[in-house]
Amino acid sequence: MYKFLFFCLFIFFSKASNAQEKYKDAEKIAKSAIGELQAGNVKSADSLIWLSIQKYPTYTVFEYVRLVAKLPDVLVANRIMDKLIERVSKVDGPDVFIPETSVLLTNKNKLKEIKLEKIEKNRCVFEYCLRAYDENLIVGERKWIEHSLILATGKAIGKKEGFDGYAFSQINLRTELATIQGEYDKAIAIIDEIPESYMPKEFNNGLKIPVYFRSGDYSKTLEFVKGAYGSNEMYKAGLNNWSFILNAIMGNAEEALTNYKNISGPFKESNSIYYYLALIDIRKKQYQLALKNLNIFFRLRGEKNSSGIYDVTMWELFKAFGDAYSGLNEYQKAKDNYNISLLYYPEYEPAIAAVTMLETDYALQSSTDKAAPVISLIDPSPQRGLIINSLESNSTIKGIAADPSGIKEVTINGLKVYSQADGNFWGEISLTDGLNKIVITATDKRGNKSEQVFEIEKKITAIANSEQLEKQGLNYALLLAAQNYSDNKIPSLENPVADAVKLKLILKNNYNFDESNIITLYNPEKNDVKRQLLELTNIIKPEDNLVIFYAGHGLWVEKDKKGYWMLIDSKLDDANTWLPNKDVLDLIAKLPSRHTLLITDACFSGSVFKTRGLDLGKKDETNPSMIQRMNEKISRVAITSGNDTEVPDKSVFMKYLVKALSENKEKYMTAQKMFINQIIEAVMTETKTEPRYGTLELAGHVGGDYIFIRK
């Protein structure tokens, strides 16, 4: 009998010891994966993280997930978390080892490694689901938040005697799921059913407030808040904070400002404060101040303390941006921001209503518009006394012709120049030394015409130096990599993400690109790309430069003579899910950057061009004055991996693009020179594909080129 008992205990402890060793081994592998990802070795990082999960589920995987989500590659981040949760459920035996610290009591970013403890398998599954939910809250995409909530509430974990933190947390998540799905009565019913052993009934009111708040009935919410908190000194801070938020949303500016003076607790340090202040600014018609506060919130989002239930969603933020621009009568900017809001959440009613109202107001203004456009110059700047310092006989003129009907045409000295419906225009004109008379004429869509005359003095400048070139503006990059396709008819690729990571590291380490200005979208959907390009219109300034890189599938439809990008949600049998090159060019045209370079590594990528003949002969681009002349002009150029043909997944084009940027020793290198000297001949020697360099006329190319400036 004793021998049998000893044998059972031996087996039990052997298994436990074995499981702990597996946890530690898996943790080491996951940490190696993190190191590989941080070094830009995406393929090896992915292999290691899957190996770690297969070995044993660990908390360390969430550290890897956080890095992946920040890329952002939300699809892969959630695939990893789903696989991790599945692995927990398949651990041998009824228990799973975790670090001896409850997820419910620990800041996940400061989790210290201590000895392991056992937890019941079903509760461990819930705890990993809860962590996945926390990660998706940081990402902020509604569908993934809902996905995590469904996983976390899908299987009851049971209840132990007395207060049970896990059971209580699952009840809260059921409330949040019902709220996010719009089932507000169900959410309130769940709260009412919370056992008194968990929380006294009077405390339940604190859980009900966010439900009423998210229902959109703000007057009712304010009444409830006053009823729940008004008579209790202990809840005075909560009453004041909620009153500030609700009055700000309802447009009660003075009441909200009174509440603002008395804000306290964590909410006082929250970045959400700036959003609600912006709502007050909009109500008071202080639209520029509103934009300032909204931009502060956008910049600080995720960097300062969150305020939990007071958090602001991305669709709410961009709806507010739209309202501010609408107040400034910037119709196109308002519409773009409302569309960003709807790209985050297509069913967001306030944004839908705002777009409808905007369209109605625009149609009314257009039909009754008898006012001529108002013309103003951006470059040369009026603050500089309209003086151009240049050796070049041709110079770029950039400005805005503001009009509620939209702009039909702009001419400078009788020559038609590139213009957009929102009034932005630019073009190149000839200037002689001394004073030059510049006549700008703008015609709106109702036929109203205005004329503005400027006198611009052209001076011959000294030879350009590095300071003149490098003070032009900031360098931005948007790197897009589509790799894991959801449609089985579209084969997934192996290399786009790794290629984009390589390019990011080169731009950051070798050239004047700050890491905070390199935006990456790995495995993006169609709307993700459209949304990000629209968001850049709020960020990029006219003096800034932008590189856009796309690696993934492309498609050419011969019948329509149209090319498309295939993002990961594309369906081979549904053309509505593809992103037309025309839409990409329209979005690029909205960007105010001085120089934009589009690099595409996809099949049929040459279809982005409406090409004019280019002189690909070698030029003396080592001369600083020539570089300066190119830098002064507004350029929209592209380099593609092929013409209207297929290209391989293992990209020879990418090999030579990386080589050209990595091995370049020159301070200044134009995109055209890089293409001619380093890419076209090398790629055509190794493959049958023909890479191309050309101008994007539809996006507003005037002249010049994109210039890479080494650190």
C-alpha positions in Angstrom: 0.0 0.0 0.0 2.7 2.4 1.0 4.8 1.5 -2.0 1.9 2.2 -4.3 1.2 5.6 -2.6 4.9 6.5 -2.8 4.9 5.5 -6.5 1.8 7.8 -7.2 3.5 10.7 -5.4 6.7 10.1 -7.3 4.8 10.2 -10.6 2.9 13.3 -9.5 6.0 15.3 -8.5 7.9 14.1 -11.6 5.2 15.4 -13.8 5.0 18.7 -11.9 8.8 19.1 -12.1 8.7 18.2 -15.8 6.0 20.8 -16.4 7.9 23.5 -14.5 11.0 22.8 -16.6 8.9 23.0 -19.8 7.6 26.4 -18.6 11.2 27.7 -18.0 12.4 26.3 -21.3 9.5 27.8 -23.2 10.1 31.1 -21.5 13.7 31.1 -22.7 12.7 30.4 -26.2 10.1 33.2 -26.1 12.7 35.6 -24.9 15.0 34.6 -27.8 12.0 35.2 -30.1 11.7 38.7 -28.6 15.4 39.4 -29.2 15.2 38.2 -32.8 12.1 40.4 -33.5 13.8 43.4 -32.0 16.8 42.8 -34.3 14.5 42.7 -37.3 14.8 38.9 -37.9 11.1 38.3 -38.4 11.2 34.8 -39.8 13.3 33.3 -37.1 11.3 35.2 -34.4 8.1 33.7 -35.7 9.6 30.2 -35.7 10.8 30.6 -32.2 7.5 31.9 -30.8 5.6 29.1 -32.2 8.1 26.6 -30.8 7.8 28.3 -27.4 4.0 27.9 -27.4 4.2 24.3 -28.5 6.7 23.6 -25.6 4.5 25.2 -22.9 2.2 28.3 -22.6 4.0 31.2 -20.8 3.2 34.8 -19.9 6.4 35.8 -21.8 4.5 35.2 -25.1 2.4 38.3 -24.3 5.6 40.4 -24.3 6.2 39.2 -27.8 2.6 39.9 -28.8 2.9 43.4 -27.6 5.9 44.0 -29.9 4.0 42.5 -32.8 0.9 44.6 -32.1 3.0 47.7 -32.0 4.3 47.1 -35.5 1.3 46.9 -35.9 0.5 43.4 -37.1 -2.8 42.9 -35.2 -3.8 39.9 -37.2 -0.6 37.9 -36.3 -0.8 39.2 -32.7 -4.2 37.7 -32.3 -3.3 34.5 -34.1 -0.5 34.1 -31.6 -2.8 34.8 -28.6 -5.5 32.4 -29.9 -2.9 29.7 -30.4 -1.5 30.3 -26.9 -5.0 30.1 -25.3 -5.6 26.9 -27.3 -2.3 25.5 -26.0 -3.4 26.2 -22.4 -6.5 24.1 -22.8 -4.4 21.2 -24.1 -1.9 21.0 -21.2 -1.8 17.5 -19.7 -3.6 17.2 -16.4 -6.1 19.5 -14.6 -3.7 22.2 -13.7 -1.3 24.7 -15.5 1.8 26.4 -14.1 2.0 30.2 -14.1 4.1 32.7 -12.3 3.1 33.1 -8.7 1.4 36.5 -9.3 -2.3 36.9 -10.2 -3.0 38.8 -13.4 -5.8 40.5 -11.7 -3.5 42.2 -9.2 -0.3 42.8 -11.2 0.6 45.5 -13.7 1.4 43.3 -16.7 4.2 45.6 -17.8 6.0 45.2 -14.5 5.5 41.5 -13.9 8.5 40.1 -12.0 9.6 36.6 -12.5 9.1 34.6 -9.3 8.5 30.9 -8.6 5.7 29.1 -10.4 2.4 28.1 -9.0 -0.4 25.8 -10.2 -3.8 27.0 -11.4 -6.9 25.1 -12.6 -6.8 24.7 -16.3 -10.2 26.4 -17.0 -9.2 29.4 -14.9 -5.8 29.6 -16.6 -7.6 29.7 -20.0 -9.7 32.6 -18.7 -6.6 34.4 -17.4 -4.9 34.1 -20.7 -8.1 35.3 -22.4 -8.1 38.3 -20.0 -4.5 39.2 -21.0 -5.4 39.0 -24.7 -8.3 41.4 -24.0 -5.9 43.8 -22.3 -3.6 43.7 -25.3 -6.4 44.4 -27.7 -7.6 47.3 -25.6 -4.2 48.9 -26.2 -4.4 48.3 -30.0 -7.9 49.8 -30.0 -9.5 48.0 -32.9 -13.1 47.2 -32.1 -13.4 43.9 -33.8 -10.4 42.4 -32.0 -11.7 43.8 -28.6 -14.9 42.0 -29.3 -13.1 38.9 -30.4 -11.2 38.7 -27.1 -14.3 39.3 -25.0 -16.1 36.5 -26.8 -13.2 34.1 -26.0 -13.1 35.2 -22.4 -16.8 34.8 -21.7 -17.4 31.8 -23.9 -17.0 29.2 -21.2 -18.1 29.5 -17.6 -15.3 28.9 -15.1 -17.5 28.2 -12.1 -17.6 29.9 -8.7 -15.8 29.1 -5.5 -17.0 29.9 -2.0 -16.9 33.5 -0.9 -15.5 36.2 -3.1 -14.0 34.7 -6.4 -11.9 37.2 -8.3 -11.9 35.2 -11.5 -15.7 34.7 -11.5 -16.2 38.4 -10.7 -13.9 39.4 -13.6 -15.8 37.2 -16.0 -19.1 38.8 -15.0 -17.5 42.2 -15.7 -16.4 41.0 -19.1 -19.9 39.7 -19.9 -21.1 43.2 -19.1 -18.5 44.8 -21.4 -19.3 42.3 -24.2 -23.0 43.1 -24.0 -22.2 46.9 -23.9 -19.9 46.8 -27.0 -22.6 44.7 -28.8 -25.2 47.4 -28.0 -27.2 45.1 -25.7 -27.4 47.7 -22.9 -30.5 46.2 -21.1 -28.7 42.9 -21.0 -25.6 44.5 -19.5 -27.6 46.2 -16.7 -29.3 42.8 -16.0 -26.0 41.1 -15.6 -24.8 43.8 -13.2 -28.1 43.4 -11.1 -27.4 39.7 -10.8 -23.9 40.1 -9.2 -24.0 38.3 -5.9 -23.8 40.5 -2.8 -20.9 38.4 -1.6 -18.9 40.1 -4.4 -20.1 43.6 -3.9 -22.8 45.5 -2.1 -25.8 46.4 -4.3 -25.2 50.1 -3.9 -21.7 49.7 -5.4 -23.2 48.2 -8.6 -24.1 51.7 -9.7 -20.5 52.4 -10.5 -20.6 49.5 -13.0 -23.8 50.7 -14.6 -22.6 54.2 -15.4 -20.3 53.2 -18.3 -23.2 51.1 -19.7 -25.5 54.1 -19.8 -22.7 56.3 -21.1 -21.9 54.0 -24.0 -25.7 53.8 -24.9 -25.4 57.4 -26.0 -28.2 58.8 -23.7 -26.0 61.3 -22.0 -28.8 63.2 -20.2 -30.0 60.0 -18.6 -26.4 59.1 -17.7 -25.9 62.4 -16.0 -29.1 62.0 -14.0 -28.1 58.5 -13.0 -24.6 59.8 -11.9 -26.1 62.5 -9.7 -28.5 60.0 -8.2 -25.8 57.4 -7.6 -23.1 59.8 -6.3 -24.8 63.0 -5.3 -25.5 62.2 -1.7 -22.2 60.5 -0.8 -19.1 62.6 -0.1 -17.0 59.5 -0.8 -17.9 59.6 -4.4 -17.6 63.3 -4.9 -14.6 62.9 -7.3 -16.5 60.4 -9.5 -19.5 62.7 -9.6 -17.3 65.6 -10.7 -15.3 63.6 -13.3 -18.4 62.2 -14.9 -20.2 65.5 -14.9 -17.2 67.1 -16.7 -17.3 64.4 -19.4 -21.0 64.4 -19.9 -21.4 68.2 -20.0 -18.5 68.4 -22.4 -20.2 65.8 -24.7 -23.6 67.5 -24.5 -22.1 70.9 -25.3 -22.7 72.4 -21.8 -19.4 74.3 -22.0 -19.6 76.5 -19.0 -20.8 73.7 -16.7 -18.1 71.4 -18.0 -15.4 74.1 -17.4 -16.7 74.5 -13.8 -16.4 70.7 -13.3 -12.9 70.8 -15.0 -11.5 73.0 -12.2 -12.4 70.3 -9.6 -11.2 67.2 -11.5 -9.2 64.8 -9.3 -7.9 61.2 -9.1 -6.4 59.2 -12.0 -8.6 61.0 -14.5 -6.7 64.3 -13.8 -3.5 62.7 -15.3 -5.3 61.0 -18.2 -4.7 62.0 -21.8 -8.5 61.7 -22.3 -8.7 65.1 -20.7 -7.5 66.8 -23.9 -10.2 65.1 -25.9 -13.0 66.4 -23.7 -11.5 69.9 -23.6 -11.5 69.8 -27.4 -15.2 69.1 -27.3 -15.7 72.2 -25.2 -13.6 74.2 -27.7 -15.7 73.0 -30.6 -18.9 74.1 -28.7 -17.3 77.5 -28.1 -16.3 77.7 -31.8 -12.6 77.8 -30.9 -11.8 75.3 -33.7 -8.0 75.9 -33.9 -7.7 75.3 -30.1 -9.8 72.2 -30.5 -7.4 70.8 -33.1 -4.5 71.6 -30.8 -6.0 69.6 -27.9 -7.0 66.7 -30.2 -3.5 66.5 -31.6 -2.1 66.4 -28.0 -4.4 63.6 -27.2 -3.5 61.7 -30.4 0.2 62.2 -29.7 0.0 61.1 -26.1 -2.4 58.2 -26.6 -0.8 55.1 -25.0 2.1 57.1 -23.5 0.3 58.7 -20.5 -1.8 57.0 -17.8 -5.1 55.6 -19.1 -8.3 56.4 -17.3 -10.0 53.1 -17.8 -13.7 53.7 -18.3 -13.1 57.2 -19.4 -11.0 56.1 -22.4 -11.7 57.6 -25.8 -12.0 55.4 -28.9 -10.2 56.2 -32.2 -13.6 56.5 -34.0 -14.7 59.1 -31.4 -11.4 61.0 -31.8 -11.5 61.3 -35.6 -15.2 62.3 -35.4 -14.1 65.2 -33.2 -11.3 66.1 -35.7 -14.0 66.2 -38.4 -16.2 68.5 -36.3 -13.3 70.9 -35.8 -12.5 71.0 -39.5 -16.2 71.4 -40.4 -16.3 74.4 -38.1 -13.4 75.9 -40.0 -15.3 75.3 -43.3 -12.6 72.9 -44.5 -15.0 70.5 -46.1 -12.6 68.0 -47.5 -10.5 67.7 -44.3 -13.7 67.3 -42.3 -15.0 64.6 -44.7 -11.6 62.8 -44.6 -11.7 62.6 -40.8 -15.3 61.4 -40.6 -14.2 58.7 -43.1 -11.3 57.7 -40.8 -13.8 57.4 -38.0 -15.9 55.1 -40.1 -12.9 53.1 -41.2 -12.3 52.3 -37.5 -16.0 51.6 -36.8 -18.2 51.5 -39.9 -21.5 51.5 -37.9 -20.6 54.5 -35.8 -23.8 56.5 -36.0 -22.5 60.0 -34.9 -19.9 59.9 -37.8 -22.5 58.6 -40.3 -24.9 61.5 -39.3 -22.0 64.0 -39.4 -21.1 62.9 -43.0 -24.7 63.2 -44.1 -25.1 66.6 -42.6 -21.8 67.7 -44.1 -22.8 66.6 -47.6 -26.2 68.4 -47.2 -24.5 71.6 -46.1 -22.0 71.3 -48.9 -24.7 70.8 -51.5 -26.6 73.9 -50.1 -23.5 76.1 -50.0 -22.5 75.0 -53.5 -25.9 75.7 -55.0 -26.0 79.2 -53.5 -22.3 80.0 -53.8 -21.7 83.3 -55.5 -18.4 84.1 -53.7 -15.1 83.9 -55.5 -12.3 81.7 -54.1 -9.9 83.3 -51.6 -6.3 82.8 -52.7 -3.3 82.6 -50.3 0.3 81.6 -50.8 2.1 78.9 -48.8 5.4 78.8 -50.6 7.1 81.2 -51.0 5.9 82.2 -47.5 4.5 85.7 -47.0 6.5 85.7 -43.7 9.7 85.7 -45.8 8.6 88.7 -47.8 7.9 86.7 -51.0 11.6 86.3 -51.7 13.0 83.2 -53.5 16.7 82.4 -53.3 17.5 80.1 -56.1 19.9 79.4 -59.0 17.1 77.7 -60.8 15.2 79.6 -63.6 12.0 77.7 -62.7 10.5 77.8 -59.2 7.7 76.1 -57.4 4.6 78.1 -56.3 2.3 76.5 -53.7 -0.9 77.9 -52.2 -4.6 77.4 -51.2 -7.7 78.7 -53.0 -10.4 78.3 -50.4 -14.0 78.0 -51.6 -17.1 76.2 -50.2 -17.9 74.8 -53.6 -14.5 73.3 -54.3 -11.9 74.3 -56.8 -12.2 73.5 -60.5 -9.1 75.1 -61.9 -6.1 77.2 -60.9 -3.7 79.0 -63.3 -0.4 80.8 -62.6 0.5 83.4 -65.3 -2.1 81.8 -67.6 -0.8 78.2 -67.3 -3.0 75.6 -65.7 -1.3 74.0 -62.6 -2.1 70.9 -60.4 -5.0 71.6 -58.0 -7.2 69.6 -55.7 -10.9 70.1 -54.9 -10.1 71.2 -51.4 -8.1 74.2 -52.8 -4.5 73.1 -52.5 -2.5 73.9 -55.7 1.1 73.9 -56.8 3.0 74.4 -60.0 6.3 75.5 -61.6 6.8 78.9 -63.2 9.7 80.7 -64.8 11.3 83.5 -62.8 13.9 86.1 -63.8 16.3 87.8 -61.4 14.6 90.7 -59.6 10.9 91.4 -59.2 8.4 89.0 -61.0 4.7 89.6 -61.3 2.7 86.5 -60.5 -1.0 86.3 -61.4 -2.9 83.5 -59.8 -6.4 82.8 -61.0 -8.8 80.3 -59.3 -12.2 79.1 -60.6 -14.6 77.3 -58.3 -17.0 74.6 -59.4 -19.8 77.2 -59.7 -17.8 79.2 -62.1 -16.9 82.0 -59.7 -13.4 83.3 -60.4 -10.9 85.4 -58.5 -7.5 86.7 -59.3 -4.6 87.6 -57.0 -1.4 89.4 -58.0 1.8 88.9 -56.1 5.3 90.3 -56.7 8.1 87.8 -56.0 11.7 88.8 -55.8 14.2 86.2 -57.1 17.7 86.4 -55.7 20.7 84.3 -56.8 21.7 82.3 -53.8 25.1 80.9 -52.9 25.8 77.2 -53.5 23.6 75.0 -51.4 25.0 73.5 -48.2 24.0 70.6 -46.1 22.1 72.8 -43.6 19.9 74.2 -46.3 19.0 70.8 -47.5 18.5 69.1 -44.1 16.3 71.8 -42.6 13.5 71.4 -45.2 11.3 69.2 -43.0 10.8 65.8 -41.4 11.2 62.5 -43.1 8.3 60.0 -42.8 7.9 56.4 -44.0 4.8 54.2 -44.3 5.8 50.6 -44.7 3.0 48.2 -45.8 3.5 44.4 -45.9 0.7 42.0 -46.9 1.7 38.4 -46.2 -1.0 36.2 -44.5 -4.0 36.2 -46.8 -7.4 35.1 -45.5 -8.7 33.8 -48.8 -7.3 30.3 -49.5 -7.4 31.1 -53.2 -4.7 33.7 -52.7 -1.4 32.1 -51.6 0.2 33.6 -48.5 3.7 35.0 -48.9 6.8 34.5 -46.8 8.9 37.6 -47.2 6.9 40.9 -47.2 7.1 41.5 -43.5 10.8 40.7 -43.3 11.5 42.9 -46.3 9.6 45.8 -44.6 11.5 45.3 -41.4 14.8 45.4 -43.3 13.8 48.7 -44.9 12.8 50.2 -41.6 16.1 49.4 -40.0 18.0 50.9 -42.9 16.0 54.1 -43.0 16.3 54.4 -39.2 20.0 53.6 -38.9 21.5 55.1 -42.1 19.2 58.0 -43.1 17.4 60.9 -41.4 14.3 59.0 -40.4 13.3 59.2 -36.7 11.9 55.9 -35.6 8.7 57.6 -34.3 8.1 58.8 -37.9 8.3 55.3 -39.5 4.8 53.9 -39.5 4.5 50.2 -40.2 1.3 48.2 -41.1 2.0 44.5 -41.3 -0.8 42.3 -42.7 -3.1 45.3 -43.1 -6.6 45.1 -44.5 -7.8 47.4 -47.3 -9.4 49.8 -44.8 -6.3 49.9 -42.7 -4.3 51.3 -45.6 -6.9 53.8 -46.6 -7.2 54.9 -42.9 -3.5 55.3 -42.4 -3.0 57.4 -45.6 -5.9 59.6 -44.5 -4.4 59.9 -41.0 -1.1 61.1 -42.5 -3.0 64.1 -44.0 -3.3 65.4 -40.4 0.3 64.8 -39.6 2.5 65.6 -42.6 3.4 69.3 -43.2 4.2 70.8 -46.6 7.9 70.9 -46.0 8.0 67.1 -45.0 9.0 64.1 -47.1 7.4 60.7 -47.3 8.4 57.2 -48.5 5.6 54.7 -49.0 6.6 51.0 -49.4 4.2 48.2 -50.3 5.1 44.5 -50.6 2.3 42.0 -51.3 0.2 40.7 -54.0 -0.9 42.8 -56.9 -3.4 42.2 -59.7 -4.0 43.5 -63.2 -7.4 43.4 -65.0 -6.7 43.6 -68.7 -10.3 44.3 -69.7 -10.5 47.4 -67.5 -6.8 48.3 -67.8 -6.7 48.7 -64.1 -4.2 47.6 -61.4 -4.9 46.7 -57.8 -3.2 46.1 -54.4 -4.3 42.9 -52.8 -4.4 43.4 -49.0 -4.9 40.4 -46.6 -8.8 40.7 -46.6 -8.9 40.6 -50.4 -11.1 37.9 -52.0 -10.0 36.6 -55.3 -13.6 36.4 -56.6 -14.7 39.8 -55.3 -13.2 42.9 -57.0 -14.8 45.2 -54.4 -12.3 43.9 -51.8 -9.3 45.0 -53.8 -7.6 48.4 -53.5 -7.4 50.1 -56.9 -4.1 51.8 -57.8 -6.3 54.8 -58.6 -7.5 55.0 -55.0 -3.9 54.8 -53.8 -2.9 57.7 -56.0 -5.9 59.8 -55.0 -4.9 59.3 -51.3 -1.3 60.1 -52.1 -2.5 63.3 -53.8 -4.1 64.5 -50.6 -0.8 64.4 -48.8 0.9 67.8 -48.6 4.5 66.5 -48.5 7.1 68.2 -50.6 8.6 64.9 -51.9 6.8 61.5 -52.0 8.4 58.3 -53.1 6.3 55.2 -53.7 8.1 51.9 -53.8 6.1 48.8 -54.7 7.2 45.2 -54.7 4.2 43.5 -56.1 2.9 41.8 -59.3 1.8 44.3 -62.0 3.1 47.2 -59.8 4.1 49.2 -62.9 0.4 50.0 -63.4 0.6 52.9 -60.9 2.1 55.1 -63.5 0.6 57.6 -65.8 4.0 57.9 -67.2 5.7 60.5 -69.3 9.1 59.8 -70.9 12.0 60.1 -68.6 15.6 60.9 -69.3 17.4 58.0 -67.6 20.8 59.3 -68.7 23.2 59.8 -65.9 23.4 63.3 -64.4 25.9 65.0 -62.1 23.8 64.6 -59.0 26.9 65.0 -56.7 26.7 68.8 -57.3 25.0 70.4 -54.2 23.4 73.1 -56.3 21.7 70.5 -58.5 20.5 68.6 -55.4 19.2 71.9 -54.0 17.3 72.6 -57.3 15.7 69.1 -57.2 14.8 69.6 -53.5 12.9 72.8 -54.2 10.5 71.2 -56.6 7.4 69.1 -55.5 7.9 65.5 -56.6 5.7 62.5 -56.7 7.8 59.6 -58.0 7.6 55.8 -57.9 10.0 52.8 -58.2 8.3 49.4 -58.9 9.7 45.9 -58.9 8.2 45.1 -62.3 6.1 46.5 -65.1 2.7 44.8 -65.9 4.1 41.4 -65.0 4.3 38.9 -62.1 7.2 39.1 -59.7 8.5 36.3 -57.4 7.9 36.1 -53.6 11.7 36.0 -53.0 12.3 39.4 -54.4 15.4 40.2 -56.4 14.2 43.8 -56.6 14.2 44.0 -52.8 17.6 42.4 -52.6 19.1 45.3 -54.7 17.0 48.0 -53.1 18.3 47.0 -49.7 21.9 46.7 -51.1 21.7 50.2 -52.7 20.5 51.9 -49.6 22.8 50.0 -47.3 26.0 50.4 -49.3 25.4 54.0 -50.4 28.3 56.2 -49.2 27.1 59.5 -50.7 25.5 62.2 -48.5 22.8 62.8 -51.0 21.3 60.2 -53.3 18.2 60.7 -55.5 15.7 57.9 -56.1 16.3 58.1 -59.9 20.1 57.8 -59.5 19.7 54.8 -57.1 17.4 53.2 -59.7 19.7 53.7 -62.6 23.0 52.8 -60.9 22.0 50.1 -58.5 18.6 48.5 -59.4 17.4 48.2 -63.0 20.4 46.5 -64.6 21.1 44.2 -61.6 17.4 43.0 -61.4 17.1 42.5 -65.2 20.3 40.5 -65.2 19.0 38.0 -62.6 15.3 37.9 -63.6 12.9 38.4 -66.5 11.1 41.2 -64.7 11.7 44.9 -65.6 11.7 47.3 -62.7 10.4 50.8 -63.4 11.0 54.4 -62.3 8.5 57.1 -63.2 6.4 60.1 -62.1 3.0 60.0 -60.5 1.3 62.7 -62.5 -2.1 62.1 -61.0 -0.7 62.7 -57.5 0.7 66.1 -58.4 4.3 65.6 -59.6 5.9 68.9 -60.7 9.6 68.1 -60.9 12.7 67.2 -58.9 13.1 63.9 -57.1 13.1 62.2 -53.7 16.5 62.7 -52.0 17.8 60.2 -49.5 20.1 62.0 -47.0 22.6 59.9 -45.1 23.1 60.6 -41.4 
